Amino acid sequence: MGANDSVYSIELGTFFAHMRRRQLTKRTLAIDNNGFMKDPMCQRDLWQGTKSYFKAFVRWFNYKIQGKPVKFTNCINTPGHEYQWEFPAVKGRITEFLNAAFGEKH
């Protein structure tokens, strides 16, 4: 987006394969851990990622045989690759970024 000063972005848990292509500017907030644990998907922890996908397949298959089909992506649970608003490191960094960029809301 180059010199476009009107575009801001927030990135949460960028997958390691995309790290070399991402372009961070002063208008980009990149959060690569949730404040509780490192994100294995950002840290290139292939073992943890592989385990998560195998476990997801088992979850997906169990739902399917129970007659409760769900999307495969809804079965993936990778500890550390969760960025919930309630996490202080997530909420705090995002609100600081937004306040710095746009000022506090009164």
C-alpha positions as CSV (number, residue, x, y, z in Angstrom):
1,M,0.0,0.0,0.0
2,G,3.1,2.1,-0.1
3,A,2.6,5.7,0.7
4,N,-1.1,5.5,1.4
5,D,-1.3,7.1,4.9
6,S,-5.0,6.3,5.3
7,V,-4.6,2.5,5.6
8,Y,-3.9,0.9,9.0
9,S,-3.7,-2.8,9.7
10,I,-3.6,-5.2,12.6
11,E,-2.0,-8.6,12.1
12,L,-2.6,-11.4,14.6
13,G,-0.5,-14.6,14.5
14,T,1.1,-14.3,11.0
15,F,1.9,-17.8,9.7
16,F,5.7,-18.3,9.6
17,A,5.6,-18.9,5.8
18,H,4.3,-15.4,5.3
19,M,6.7,-13.6,7.6
20,R,9.3,-12.9,5.0
21,R,6.7,-11.2,2.7
22,R,5.0,-9.1,5.3
23,Q,5.6,-5.4,5.2
24,L,5.4,-3.6,8.5
25,T,5.0,0.1,8.6
26,K,4.2,2.6,11.4
27,R,0.6,2.0,10.5
28,T,0.8,-1.7,11.1
29,L,0.5,-3.5,14.4
30,A,1.8,-7.0,14.3
31,I,1.1,-9.3,17.3
32,D,2.9,-12.6,17.2
33,N,2.1,-14.0,20.6
34,N,-0.9,-13.7,22.9
35,G,1.0,-12.7,26.0
36,F,0.6,-16.2,27.6
37,M,2.6,-18.4,25.3
38,K,4.5,-18.2,22.1
39,D,2.5,-18.8,18.9
40,P,3.9,-22.0,17.3
41,M,2.5,-21.0,13.9
42,C,4.6,-17.8,14.0
43,Q,7.7,-19.5,15.5
44,R,7.9,-22.2,12.9
45,D,7.2,-25.0,15.4
46,L,6.3,-27.6,12.8
47,W,5.9,-30.4,15.4
48,Q,3.2,-28.5,17.3
49,G,1.5,-27.4,14.1
50,T,1.5,-31.0,12.7
51,K,0.1,-32.4,16.0
52,S,-2.7,-29.7,15.9
53,Y,-3.7,-30.8,12.4
54,F,-3.7,-34.5,13.2
55,K,-5.9,-33.8,16.3
56,A,-8.2,-31.6,14.2
57,F,-8.7,-34.5,11.7
58,V,-9.7,-36.8,14.6
59,R,-12.1,-34.2,16.0
60,W,-13.6,-33.6,12.5
61,F,-14.0,-37.3,11.8
62,N,-15.7,-37.9,15.2
63,Y,-18.2,-35.1,14.5
64,K,-18.8,-36.5,11.0
65,I,-19.5,-40.1,12.2
66,Q,-21.8,-38.6,14.9
67,G,-23.8,-36.9,12.2
68,K,-22.7,-33.5,13.2
69,P,-20.6,-32.3,10.3
70,V,-18.4,-29.2,11.0
71,K,-15.8,-27.4,8.9
72,F,-12.4,-28.8,9.3
73,T,-10.9,-25.4,10.2
74,N,-13.3,-25.2,13.2
75,C,-11.6,-28.3,14.6
76,I,-8.1,-26.9,14.6
77,N,-6.9,-25.9,18.0
78,T,-3.2,-24.8,18.2
79,P,-2.4,-23.6,21.8
80,G,-0.7,-20.2,21.5
81,H,-2.4,-19.3,18.2
82,E,-5.4,-17.8,20.0
83,Y,-5.8,-14.1,20.1
84,Q,-8.8,-13.3,22.3
85,W,-9.8,-9.8,23.1
86,E,-9.9,-10.7,26.8
87,F,-6.1,-11.4,26.8
88,P,-4.4,-8.3,28.3
89,A,-1.5,-8.4,25.8
90,V,-3.9,-8.5,22.9
91,K,-6.4,-5.9,24.1
92,G,-3.8,-3.6,25.5
93,R,-1.6,-3.5,22.4
94,I,-4.5,-3.0,20.1
95,T,-6.1,-0.2,22.2
96,E,-2.7,1.5,22.5
97,F,-2.2,1.3,18.7
98,L,-5.6,2.7,18.0
99,N,-5.3,5.5,20.6
100,A,-1.9,6.5,19.2
101,A,-3.3,6.5,15.6
102,F,-6.7,8.0,16.1
103,G,-6.7,9.5,19.7
104,E,-8.8,8.4,22.6
105,K,-12.6,8.3,22.2
106,H,-14.3,10.8,24.6
